[in-house]
Amino acid sequence: QLQLQESGPGLVKPSETLSLTCTVSGGSISSNSYYWGWIRQPPGKGLELIGSIYYTGSTYYNPSLKSRVTIAVDTSKNQFSLKLSSVTAADTAVYYCARLVSSDWYYFDYWGQGTLVTVSS
Amino acid sequence: EIVLTQSPGTLSLSPGERATLSCRASQSVSSSYLAWYQQKPGQAPRLLIYGASRRATGIPDRFSGSGSGTDFTLTIRRLEPEDFAVYYCQQPGTFGQGTKLEIK
C-alpha cells in the first residue's frame, strides 16, 4: 500500500522559507506513470495546488506562487520536497503531498495526512 | 487559468435523500481531466471520481459523476450518514471552492 508522509517545521517566521519533505513508501517515486504534487489548504478554506514534479525533475508550478516555489525530487531517498520563500501569514495552511496521475487522466489518488504550517513570529 | 465554480455552497439534506452537486468551468475542460474528492474534517481529501464519471477504487456505486465541457455533476444516490462532508471538483491546476453537504 502506497503511503506518503509530510515532514518539516510546524512554525515558520514571516519572510523566511518554508521547507517540507514528503517521503514515499510502498512504491517507487521513479515510476514513469506518476507525478508527485503539493497541495495546501488554509484553515477553514479550500484546496490550492502548489505544484508538481516528475521523477526526472520536470516541474509545474501554480502561476500565483511560481516566483516563490521550488519543488525538487530525490530518487535515492524516495522523497520530494517543497520550498516556499518569503512566507507571510497568508501561507499558513495544512500542506499535503500526493501522488498525481497525469496521463490519460488527471487526479490525485494517494495523499499524505497533511501537516499544519503556521507562519508567525 | 480555468476557474471552477461549485454550487451550491452548502447543501442540507437528510440521510436517504439524493444529492446533486454542480461544478461549472469558466472554459471547456476535457472530461478525462475532471475529478471529484470528498473531504471530512481533519482528513486528507479522498478521490471519488476521475475522468468525470469513473469511480475510484473502493468507492460505492451510490456515487456517480457526469457531464462534459463546462458543466459537471456529482450525484449521491441515497445519502448515508458518512457521506456528509465537503466535496471538491478539480481540473489540471485548479480546484473548485467546495460544496459542504450537511445533515438537515
Interface residues (C-beta under 8 A of the other chain):
Chain A: G46 L47 E48 L49 Y60 N62 P63 Y96 A98 V101 S102 D104 W105 Y106 Y107 F108 D109 W111 G112 Q113 G114
Chain B: E1 S32 Y33 A35 Y37 Q39 Q43 A44 P45 R46 L47 Y50 G51 R54 A56 Y88 Q90 Q91 P92 G93 T94 F95 G96 Q97 G98
